[in-house]
Amino acid sequence: MNRMTTRPVRLFGPEFSSYVFPNPHDPSKPLKDLRRSWAKALEDAGLQYFWLYDLRHTLASRLTQAGVSPVFVAQIIGHSSTSILSTYARAIDEYRRDAIHKVEDLRDDHVSSQKPHQIPPSGSVQ
């Protein structure tokens, strides 16, 4: 175990499993089929069902967006190469496009709420 996975053991004691969904018969091993456990955990938390791998995608996208090294992102999500990161880079491009559209919408709302400027008649003194 590395430093990251030993922290929970130090905090919660040696019986703590390093897996979110440990095998109920042997907590030192992961649960083989997460579908039912994942659905039950979401239900217990009062959350709407979503695909477990959405979390992985979100983590990779946010790390990439934050400027984290692609090599590190690939390692942390369990990939041996950075080739998969192009998938997450497309998501970042979507976020950027979305952000630009939001700024444009704000600008349009601001412009449309302004009163037209009155042009003084020629020869008048202001």
Backbone as numpy.savetxt, mean C-alpha at the origin, in Angstrom:
# Nx Ny Nz CAx CAy CAz Cx Cy Cz
16.45 -17.64 12.23 15.61 -16.44 12.23 16.49 -15.19 12.23
16.03 -14.18 11.53 16.79 -12.92 11.52 16.26 -11.99 12.60
16.88 -10.83 12.73 16.51 -9.87 13.78 15.05 -9.46 13.71
14.53 -9.34 12.49 13.14 -8.92 12.31 12.16 -9.97 12.83
12.46 -11.23 12.62 11.54 -12.28 13.07 11.76 -12.67 14.52
12.89 -12.33 15.11 13.10 -12.67 16.52 12.50 -11.64 17.47
12.19 -10.45 16.97 11.60 -9.42 17.83 10.29 -9.88 18.46
9.34 -10.44 17.70 8.11 -10.92 18.34 8.38 -11.99 19.40
9.36 -12.83 19.16 9.69 -13.86 20.14 10.18 -13.22 21.42
11.01 -12.16 21.30 11.47 -11.46 22.50 10.31 -10.77 23.22
9.37 -10.21 22.44 8.25 -9.49 23.05 7.20 -10.41 23.67
6.92 -11.53 23.00 5.81 -12.38 23.42 6.24 -13.73 24.00
7.52 -14.01 24.04 8.00 -15.25 24.63 8.30 -16.31 23.59
8.96 -17.37 24.01 9.43 -18.40 23.08 8.31 -19.21 22.42
7.10 -19.17 22.98 6.00 -19.94 22.40 5.35 -19.22 21.22
5.72 -17.98 21.02 5.13 -17.19 19.95 5.58 -17.72 18.60
4.66 -17.80 17.66 4.99 -18.23 16.31 5.36 -17.02 15.47
6.32 -17.18 14.59 6.70 -16.08 13.71 5.75 -15.97 12.52
4.74 -16.85 12.45 3.77 -16.82 11.36 2.47 -16.14 11.81
1.88 -15.37 10.91 0.59 -14.75 11.20 -0.47 -15.84 11.33
-0.39 -16.84 10.45 -1.29 -17.98 10.49 -0.47 -19.25 10.71
-0.14 -19.55 11.99 0.65 -20.76 12.24 -0.20 -22.03 12.09
0.48 -23.11 11.83 -0.17 -24.41 11.78 -0.64 -24.72 13.20
-1.92 -24.99 13.42 -2.40 -25.22 14.79 -1.77 -26.45 15.45
-1.29 -27.38 14.65 -0.67 -28.59 15.20 0.83 -28.41 15.45
1.45 -27.47 14.75 2.88 -27.21 14.90 3.14 -25.74 14.57
3.08 -24.85 15.59 3.22 -23.41 15.37 4.56 -23.00 14.74
5.53 -23.90 14.69 6.80 -23.55 14.07 6.71 -23.61 12.55
5.55 -24.09 12.05 5.33 -24.18 10.60 4.12 -23.33 10.22
4.11 -22.86 8.97 2.96 -22.04 8.55 1.75 -22.93 8.24
0.59 -22.33 8.31 -0.63 -23.00 7.90 -0.56 -23.18 6.39
-0.88 -24.37 5.90 -0.72 -24.65 4.46 -1.79 -23.97 3.61
-3.02 -23.93 4.07 -4.09 -23.31 3.29 -4.66 -22.14 4.07
-4.37 -20.94 3.59 -4.77 -19.74 4.31 -6.17 -19.24 3.98
-6.77 -19.77 2.94 -8.05 -19.19 2.47 -9.10 -19.10 3.57
-9.35 -20.19 4.25 -10.40 -20.14 5.29 -9.96 -19.30 6.49
-8.70 -19.44 6.89 -8.21 -18.65 8.03 -8.23 -17.16 7.73
-7.84 -16.80 6.50 -7.83 -15.39 6.10 -9.26 -14.84 6.11
-10.17 -15.56 5.51 -11.57 -15.12 5.47 -12.13 -14.99 6.88
-11.80 -15.92 7.75 -12.29 -15.88 9.14 -11.67 -14.70 9.89
-10.40 -14.45 9.69 -9.74 -13.32 10.36 -10.37 -11.99 9.93
-10.66 -11.86 8.64 -11.32 -10.63 8.16 -12.72 -10.50 8.74
-13.43 -11.60 8.74 -14.79 -11.58 9.29 -14.76 -11.20 10.77
-13.86 -11.81 11.54 -13.74 -11.51 12.97 -13.38 -10.04 13.22
-12.62 -9.46 12.29 -12.22 -8.06 12.43 -13.28 -7.10 11.88
-14.33 -7.66 11.28 -15.38 -6.82 10.71 -14.97 -6.14 9.41
-14.05 -6.76 8.69 -13.58 -6.19 7.44 -14.17 -6.93 6.25
-14.37 -6.19 5.16 -14.86 -6.79 3.93 -13.74 -7.65 3.34
-14.11 -8.77 2.73 -13.12 -9.68 2.18 -12.31 -9.02 1.08
-11.01 -9.25 1.10 -10.13 -8.88 -0.01 -9.04 -9.93 -0.10
-8.46 -10.03 -1.26 -7.46 -11.04 -1.54 -6.21 -10.78 -0.73
-5.68 -11.80 -0.08 -4.51 -11.68 0.78 -3.33 -11.05 0.06
-3.12 -11.40 -1.20 -1.97 -10.87 -1.93 -2.09 -9.38 -2.25
-3.27 -8.80 -2.03 -3.40 -7.35 -2.16 -2.48 -6.64 -1.17
-2.28 -7.26 0.00 -1.40 -6.67 1.01 0.04 -6.62 0.50
0.46 -7.69 -0.14 1.82 -7.77 -0.68 2.00 -6.70 -1.78
1.02 -6.60 -2.65 1.06 -5.62 -3.73 1.10 -4.20 -3.16
0.28 -3.94 -2.16 0.25 -2.61 -1.54 1.60 -2.28 -0.91
2.18 -3.24 -0.19 3.49 -3.01 0.43 4.53 -2.69 -0.63
4.59 -3.50 -1.67 5.58 -3.27 -2.72 5.36 -1.92 -3.40
4.11 -1.58 -3.67 3.81 -0.31 -4.32 4.21 0.87 -3.45
3.90 0.79 -2.17 4.22 1.91 -1.28 5.72 2.04 -1.03
6.41 0.91 -0.92 7.87 0.98 -0.78 8.49 1.60 -2.02
8.02 1.19 -3.19 8.53 1.73 -4.45 8.24 3.22 -4.53
7.02 3.60 -4.17 6.62 5.01 -4.19 7.48 5.84 -3.24
7.90 5.23 -2.13 8.71 5.94 -1.14 10.18 6.02 -1.56
10.51 5.39 -2.70 11.89 5.48 -3.20 12.82 4.42 -2.66
12.26 3.35 -2.08 13.08 2.26 -1.55 13.72 1.51 -2.71
14.94 1.07 -2.52 15.68 0.35 -3.55 14.89 -0.84 -4.08
14.80 -0.99 -5.41 14.07 -2.13 -5.99 14.60 -3.49 -5.50
15.89 -3.57 -5.27 16.46 -4.83 -4.78 15.89 -5.15 -3.40
15.83 -4.14 -2.53 15.29 -4.35 -1.19 13.80 -4.69 -1.25
13.06 -3.99 -2.10 11.61 -4.27 -2.24 11.42 -5.72 -2.66
12.17 -6.15 -3.66 12.06 -7.54 -4.14 12.38 -8.52 -3.03
13.41 -8.24 -2.25 13.78 -9.14 -1.15 12.70 -9.20 -0.08
12.17 -8.05 0.29 11.21 -8.03 1.40 9.89 -8.70 1.03
9.53 -8.69 -0.27 8.29 -9.37 -0.65 8.54 -10.80 -1.12
9.80 -11.23 -1.03 10.11 -12.63 -1.29 10.44 -12.99 -2.72
10.89 -12.02 -3.51 11.29 -12.30 -4.89 12.81 -12.29 -4.99
13.34 -13.17 -5.83 14.80 -13.23 -5.97 15.33 -12.21 -6.97
14.44 -11.65 -7.79 14.89 -10.63 -8.75 13.92 -9.46 -8.73
14.34 -8.38 -9.36 13.52 -7.17 -9.38 12.56 -7.14 -10.56
12.54 -8.18 -11.39 11.70 -8.16 -12.60 10.21 -7.99 -12.30
9.74 -8.51 -11.18 8.32 -8.40 -10.83 7.94 -6.96 -10.51
8.91 -6.14 -10.18 8.61 -4.78 -9.73 8.00 -3.90 -10.82
8.13 -4.30 -12.07 7.49 -3.52 -13.13 5.98 -3.50 -12.95
5.44 -4.59 -12.37 4.01 -4.65 -12.07 3.64 -3.55 -11.07
4.47 -3.39 -10.05 4.19 -2.39 -9.02 4.48 -0.99 -9.54
5.44 -0.86 -10.45 5.75 0.45 -11.02 4.55 0.98 -11.80
3.82 0.09 -12.46 2.61 0.53 -13.17 1.60 1.11 -12.19
1.51 0.51 -11.02 0.59 1.04 -10.00 1.02 2.43 -9.56
2.32 2.64 -9.43 2.83 3.95 -9.04 2.48 4.98 -10.11
2.62 4.60 -11.38 2.24 5.51 -12.46 0.76 5.88 -12.36
-0.08 4.91 -11.99 -1.50 5.18 -11.81 -1.71 6.19 -10.69
-0.98 6.03 -9.57 -1.10 6.97 -8.45 -0.71 8.37 -8.90
0.34 8.47 -9.69 0.79 9.78 -10.17 -0.26 10.42 -11.06
-0.80 9.62 -11.99 -1.85 10.15 -12.88 -3.05 10.61 -12.06
-3.41 9.80 -11.07 -4.53 10.14 -10.20 -4.27 11.46 -9.47
-3.06 11.61 -8.96 -2.72 12.83 -8.23 -2.81 14.05 -9.14
-2.34 13.92 -10.36 -2.40 15.03 -11.31 -3.84 15.39 -11.64
-4.68 14.37 -11.82 -6.11 14.63 -12.09 -6.76 15.35 -10.91
-6.39 15.00 -9.70 -6.96 15.65 -8.52 -6.56 17.12 -8.46
-5.30 17.41 -8.78 -4.84 18.80 -8.79 -5.58 19.58 -9.88
-5.73 18.95 -11.04 -6.46 19.62 -12.12 -7.90 19.90 -11.72
-8.54 18.95 -11.04 -9.92 19.15 -10.58 -10.00 20.31 -9.58
-9.03 20.37 -8.66 -9.01 21.48 -7.70 -8.86 22.81 -8.43
-7.96 22.85 -9.41 -7.75 24.07 -10.18 -9.04 24.46 -10.89
-9.69 23.50 -11.54 -10.92 23.78 -12.27 -12.02 24.29 -11.33
-12.12 23.66 -10.14 -13.12 24.11 -9.16 -12.82 25.54 -8.71
-11.54 25.83 -8.49 -11.15 27.16 -8.04 -11.45 28.21 -9.12
-11.08 27.90 -10.34 -11.30 28.84 -11.45 -12.79 29.09 -11.66
-13.59 28.04 -11.61 -15.03 28.20 -11.86 -15.73 28.94 -10.72
-15.14 28.96 -9.53 -15.78 29.65 -8.41 -15.40 31.14 -8.34
-14.43 31.55 -9.14 -13.99 32.95 -9.14 -14.94 33.80 -9.99
-15.17 35.03 -9.52 -15.96 35.98 -10.30 -15.10 36.48 -11.45
-15.69 36.70 -12.59 -14.89 37.24 -13.69 -14.39 38.63 -13.32
-13.16 38.91 -13.71 -12.59 40.24 -13.44 -13.29 41.28 -14.31
-13.62 42.39 -13.68 -14.24 43.49 -14.42 -13.16 44.31 -15.10
-13.30 44.52 -16.36 -12.35 45.36 -17.08 -12.92 46.75 -17.06
-12.17 47.69 -16.53 -12.70 49.08 -16.46 -12.88 49.63 -17.85
-13.94 50.44 -18.03 -14.15 51.06 -19.34 -12.97 51.96 -19.67
-12.65 52.05 -20.94 -11.50 52.87 -21.33 -11.74 54.33 -20.95
-10.68 54.97 -20.49 -10.76 56.37 -20.11 -11.19 56.57 -18.67
-11.61 55.50 -17.96 -12.00 55.69 -16.55 -10.78 55.66 -15.66
-10.86 56.31 -14.55 -9.76 56.39 -13.60 -10.04 55.44 -12.45
-9.02 54.73 -12.09 -9.17 53.79 -10.97 -8.34 54.21 -9.81
